[in-house]
Amino acid sequence: MKAANFSAASEQRDTAKTLEEKLARNFVVILVMAFLGTAVQIAECYWLWAHGGETDAACEVLKLCSSFFTLWLVAFLFLYYRRKFELLKATNALLAQDTLASSELLASWRTWSFLPEALAYLVHAPPFLCAEFTVPFYDLRRSATYTTTLNTDELAAIFMLFSRALLLVRATPYISGLSTRHNCAYANLNHLNVTTWLSVRMTYLRMPGRMLCSVSALLLLMLGFAMQVAERRVNRDLDEYLNCVWLVLVSMTGIGFGDLYPMTGLGRLISTLSFMWGALLAALLVFVMMEFCKLLEIMKKPLSLSQRISPDT
């Protein structure tokens, strides 16, 4: 009987280990599909701009490729949640009578689930459809109201860029190590809910410098593209991507040289968000430095104690 129980427990551990490896590989494929779909959509926008805003066969091919990657993204996302359900079953995190629907992995607004994520990732520029609409903006220097145009391909690219960037937040359990089988088993035994927010905090506590630098660099690139979409038709200086990145960087630091400035409502919103992240980043850096100074004070105590008991003193 003991041998049979040991064999069953060993088989359960092997099954859980295999599911963990498949889950990690599945998530990597999801990241790759999301990156490829977004990159192709952004490339379609630059191709559209290079040809005077007129759609051609190349634009439609690029949008078809983006749709292809998006469909595969949703398919692998469903497979990810299916395997996650099997892993929770194997680690006794769910009851025997639980199903995929009752486990809140299929549809839930309180936690990460398949249906809300799939609906967010399905938003992309559809092939053979590109609509333009006018957006008014107020020019402060001329004290007059003007209009600019935006199209659905550009807005879809911005939405895809920011919505799919949330997958990097989902990757924090793998970065912090909370997704391993031992940590999951410990959390289940202690009735600890391993959430994404907990993973983010653990990652921040373990590697604050790398995390803040990575997030800032990513936001700089994404907000730079969004600024270019918003301002390129009304501000010739912001038709270049590097100038948009420079404007976002200056907004983050709060300097405001005045050489470049947004004119549209969307551009001003992006500049405001950049400044807000810069202010938050400064506060977080102060917190990191305070924690580092506390650590230095703790390290000084054993050093001073060793000097007191040293026979040479």
C-alpha positions as CSV (number, residue, x, y, z in Angstrom):
1,M,0.0,0.0,0.0
2,K,2.8,2.4,0.9
3,A,4.6,1.6,-2.4
4,A,1.4,2.3,-4.3
5,N,0.9,5.6,-2.6
6,F,4.5,6.6,-3.2
7,S,4.2,5.6,-6.8
8,A,1.0,7.7,-7.2
9,A,2.6,10.7,-5.5
10,S,5.7,10.4,-7.7
11,E,3.6,10.2,-10.8
12,Q,1.6,13.3,-9.7
13,R,4.8,15.2,-9.2
14,D,6.1,14.2,-12.6
15,T,2.8,15.2,-14.2
16,A,2.9,18.6,-12.5
17,K,6.5,19.2,-13.6
18,T,5.6,18.4,-17.2
19,L,2.6,20.7,-17.1
20,E,4.8,23.5,-15.6
21,E,7.3,23.1,-18.5
22,K,4.5,23.1,-21.1
23,L,2.9,26.1,-19.5
24,A,6.1,28.1,-19.6
25,R,6.7,27.2,-23.2
26,N,3.1,28.0,-24.0
27,F,3.5,31.5,-22.5
28,V,6.7,32.1,-24.5
29,V,4.8,31.3,-27.7
30,I,2.0,33.7,-26.7
31,L,4.6,36.5,-26.2
32,V,6.1,35.8,-29.6
33,M,2.7,35.8,-31.3
34,A,1.8,39.1,-29.6
35,F,5.1,40.7,-30.6
36,L,4.9,39.6,-34.2
37,G,1.3,40.7,-34.6
38,T,2.1,44.1,-33.1
39,A,5.3,44.6,-35.1
40,V,3.6,43.8,-38.4
41,Q,0.8,46.2,-37.6
42,I,3.3,49.0,-36.8
43,A,5.2,48.2,-40.0
44,E,1.9,48.6,-41.9
45,C,1.5,52.0,-40.4
46,Y,4.9,53.1,-41.5
47,W,4.3,51.7,-45.0
48,L,1.0,53.6,-45.1
49,W,2.7,56.8,-44.1
50,A,5.5,56.4,-46.6
51,H,2.9,56.1,-49.4
52,G,0.9,59.2,-48.6
53,G,-1.7,57.5,-46.6
54,E,-3.1,55.5,-49.5
55,T,-3.6,51.8,-48.8
56,D,-2.3,49.3,-51.3
57,A,-1.7,45.6,-51.7
58,A,1.3,45.6,-49.3
59,C,-0.8,47.1,-46.5
60,E,-3.5,44.5,-46.9
61,V,-0.9,41.7,-46.8
62,L,0.6,43.1,-43.7
63,K,-2.8,43.3,-42.0
64,L,-3.6,39.8,-43.1
65,C,-0.3,38.7,-41.4
66,S,-1.3,40.6,-38.3
67,S,-4.7,38.9,-38.3
68,F,-3.0,35.5,-38.7
69,F,-0.7,36.1,-35.7
70,T,-3.7,37.4,-33.6
71,L,-5.7,34.3,-34.2
72,W,-2.8,32.1,-33.3
73,L,-2.3,34.2,-30.2
74,V,-5.9,33.6,-29.0
75,A,-5.6,29.9,-29.8
76,F,-2.4,29.5,-27.7
77,L,-4.0,31.7,-25.0
78,F,-6.9,29.2,-24.7
79,L,-4.3,26.3,-24.6
80,Y,-2.5,28.2,-21.9
81,Y,-5.5,28.4,-19.6
82,R,-6.4,24.8,-20.4
83,R,-3.0,23.6,-19.2
84,K,-3.1,26.0,-16.2
85,F,-6.4,24.3,-15.2
86,E,-4.8,20.9,-15.5
87,L,-1.8,22.1,-13.4
88,L,-4.1,23.4,-10.7
89,K,-5.9,20.0,-10.7
90,A,-2.6,18.2,-10.5
91,T,-1.4,20.3,-7.5
92,N,-4.7,19.9,-5.7
93,A,-5.4,23.7,-5.9
94,L,-8.9,22.9,-7.2
95,L,-11.5,20.4,-6.1
96,A,-12.1,17.2,-8.0
97,Q,-15.5,18.4,-9.3
98,D,-14.2,21.8,-10.5
99,T,-14.4,22.5,-14.3
100,L,-12.7,25.0,-16.5
101,A,-15.8,27.3,-16.3
102,S,-16.3,26.9,-12.5
103,S,-12.6,27.6,-11.8
104,E,-13.0,31.2,-13.1
105,L,-10.2,30.6,-15.7
106,L,-12.6,30.8,-18.6
107,A,-14.5,34.0,-17.8
108,S,-14.0,36.3,-14.7
109,W,-13.7,40.0,-14.2
110,R,-12.0,39.6,-10.8
111,T,-8.8,37.9,-12.0
112,W,-7.0,37.0,-15.2
113,S,-9.2,34.8,-17.4
114,F,-9.4,33.7,-21.0
115,L,-12.4,35.6,-22.3
116,P,-11.5,39.2,-21.3
117,E,-7.9,38.7,-22.4
118,A,-9.0,37.2,-25.7
119,L,-11.4,40.1,-26.4
120,A,-8.6,42.6,-25.7
121,Y,-6.1,40.8,-27.9
122,L,-8.6,40.3,-30.8
123,V,-8.7,44.1,-31.3
124,H,-6.6,44.7,-34.4
125,A,-6.8,46.4,-37.8
126,P,-9.1,44.3,-40.0
127,P,-7.9,43.6,-43.6
128,F,-9.6,45.5,-46.4
129,L,-10.9,48.2,-44.1
130,C,-9.4,51.5,-43.2
131,A,-11.6,54.4,-42.1
132,E,-10.5,58.0,-41.4
133,F,-12.1,60.5,-39.2
134,T,-11.4,64.1,-38.2
135,V,-10.4,65.2,-34.7
136,P,-10.4,68.8,-33.6
137,F,-7.7,70.4,-31.6
138,Y,-7.0,73.9,-30.2
139,D,-3.8,75.6,-31.1
140,L,-2.7,77.7,-28.0
141,R,-0.2,79.9,-30.0
142,R,-2.7,80.8,-32.7
143,S,-5.7,80.8,-30.5
144,A,-7.8,78.9,-33.1
145,T,-9.3,75.5,-33.5
146,Y,-8.1,73.2,-36.3
147,T,-8.7,69.6,-37.3
148,T,-6.5,66.6,-38.0
149,T,-7.2,63.1,-39.2
150,L,-6.6,59.7,-37.7
151,N,-7.4,56.3,-39.2
152,T,-8.4,53.0,-37.7
153,D,-5.0,51.3,-38.6
154,E,-3.1,53.8,-36.5
155,L,-5.5,53.5,-33.5
156,A,-5.5,49.8,-33.7
157,A,-1.7,49.8,-33.6
158,I,-1.6,51.9,-30.5
159,F,-4.2,49.7,-28.8
160,M,-2.4,46.5,-29.7
161,L,0.9,48.0,-28.5
162,F,-0.4,48.8,-25.0
163,S,-2.9,46.0,-24.5
164,R,-0.4,43.3,-25.5
165,A,2.3,44.9,-23.4
166,L,0.3,43.7,-20.4
167,L,1.6,40.2,-21.2
168,L,4.9,41.4,-19.9
169,V,3.1,42.0,-16.6
170,R,1.8,38.5,-16.8
171,A,5.4,37.3,-17.1
172,T,6.3,38.5,-13.6
173,P,5.4,35.2,-11.9
174,Y,8.1,33.5,-14.1
175,I,10.6,36.3,-13.4
176,S,10.0,36.4,-9.7
177,G,10.0,32.5,-9.4
178,L,6.5,32.3,-7.9
179,S,5.3,30.1,-10.7
180,T,7.5,27.1,-9.7
181,R,5.9,24.0,-8.4
182,H,7.5,24.3,-4.9
183,N,6.3,27.9,-4.5
184,C,2.8,27.0,-5.7
185,A,2.6,24.1,-3.3
186,Y,3.8,26.3,-0.4
187,A,1.2,28.9,-1.4
188,N,-1.6,26.3,-1.5
189,L,-0.7,24.8,1.9
190,N,-0.7,28.3,3.5
191,H,-3.8,29.4,1.6
192,L,-1.8,32.2,-0.1
193,N,-3.2,33.5,-3.3
194,V,-0.3,34.1,-5.7
195,T,-1.6,37.1,-7.7
196,T,0.0,39.1,-10.5
197,W,0.2,42.1,-8.1
198,L,2.2,39.9,-5.6
199,S,4.5,38.8,-8.4
200,V,5.1,42.5,-9.4
201,R,5.9,43.4,-5.9
202,M,8.3,40.5,-5.5
203,T,10.0,41.4,-8.7
204,Y,10.3,45.0,-7.6
205,L,11.8,44.0,-4.3
206,R,14.3,41.6,-5.8
207,M,15.5,43.7,-8.7
208,P,14.2,47.3,-8.4
209,G,16.8,48.9,-10.6
210,R,16.4,46.6,-13.6
211,M,12.6,46.6,-13.3
212,L,12.3,50.4,-13.3
213,C,14.8,50.8,-16.1
214,S,13.0,48.2,-18.3
215,V,9.6,49.7,-17.7
216,S,10.8,53.2,-18.4
217,A,12.5,52.2,-21.6
218,L,9.5,50.3,-22.8
219,L,7.1,53.2,-22.0
220,L,9.5,55.5,-23.8
221,L,9.3,53.5,-27.0
222,M,5.6,52.9,-26.9
223,L,4.6,56.5,-26.0
224,G,7.0,57.8,-28.7
225,F,5.1,55.8,-31.3
226,A,1.8,57.0,-30.0
227,M,3.0,60.6,-30.0
228,Q,4.1,60.2,-33.7
229,V,0.6,58.9,-34.6
230,A,-1.0,61.9,-32.8
231,E,1.2,64.7,-34.0
232,R,2.7,63.8,-37.4
233,R,0.0,65.5,-39.5
234,V,0.0,68.8,-37.6
235,N,3.6,69.1,-36.5
236,R,6.3,68.4,-39.0
237,D,9.0,68.2,-36.3
238,L,7.1,65.3,-34.8
239,D,6.9,63.4,-38.0
240,E,10.2,61.7,-37.1
241,Y,10.1,58.9,-34.5
242,L,13.3,60.0,-32.7
243,N,11.9,63.5,-32.2
244,C,8.8,62.0,-30.6
245,V,10.9,59.8,-28.3
246,W,12.9,62.9,-27.3
247,L,9.7,64.8,-26.5
248,V,8.5,61.9,-24.4
249,L,11.8,61.7,-22.6
250,V,11.8,65.4,-21.9
251,S,8.2,65.1,-20.6
252,M,9.3,62.2,-18.3
253,T,12.1,64.3,-16.7
254,G,9.8,67.3,-16.3
255,I,12.4,69.6,-18.0
256,G,10.4,70.9,-20.9
257,F,12.9,72.6,-23.1
258,G,10.2,74.0,-25.4
259,D,11.9,73.0,-28.7
260,L,9.2,70.4,-29.3
261,Y,5.6,70.4,-28.0
262,P,2.4,68.6,-28.7
263,M,-0.5,70.3,-30.3
264,T,-3.4,67.8,-30.5
265,G,-5.4,66.6,-27.5
266,L,-4.0,63.0,-27.8
267,G,-0.5,64.3,-28.0
268,R,-1.0,66.4,-24.8
269,L,-2.5,63.4,-23.1
270,I,0.5,61.3,-23.9
271,S,2.8,64.1,-22.7
272,T,0.9,64.3,-19.4
273,L,1.1,60.5,-18.9
274,S,4.8,60.7,-19.6
275,F,5.3,63.3,-16.9
276,M,3.2,61.3,-14.4
277,W,5.3,58.2,-15.0
278,G,8.5,60.4,-14.5
279,A,7.2,61.7,-11.2
280,L,6.3,58.2,-10.0
281,L,9.7,56.9,-11.2
282,A,11.4,59.7,-9.2
283,A,9.5,58.7,-6.0
284,L,10.3,55.0,-6.5
285,L,14.0,55.7,-7.0
286,V,14.0,57.7,-3.8
287,F,12.4,54.7,-2.0
288,V,15.1,52.4,-3.5
289,M,17.9,54.6,-2.4
290,M,16.4,54.8,1.2
291,E,16.2,51.0,1.3
292,F,19.8,50.8,0.0
293,C,21.0,53.2,2.8
294,K,19.2,51.1,5.4
295,L,21.0,48.0,4.2
296,L,24.3,49.8,4.5
297,E,23.5,50.8,8.1
298,I,22.7,47.1,8.9
299,M,26.0,46.1,7.3
300,K,27.9,48.6,9.5
301,K,26.7,47.0,12.7
302,P,28.6,43.7,12.5
303,L,31.7,45.7,11.3
304,S,31.6,48.0,14.3
305,L,31.1,45.0,16.6
306,S,34.1,43.2,15.1
307,Q,36.2,46.3,15.7
308,R,35.2,46.5,19.3
309,I,36.1,42.9,20.1
310,S,39.3,43.0,18.0
311,P,42.4,42.4,20.2
312,D,44.3,45.1,18.4
313,T,41.9,47.8,19.7
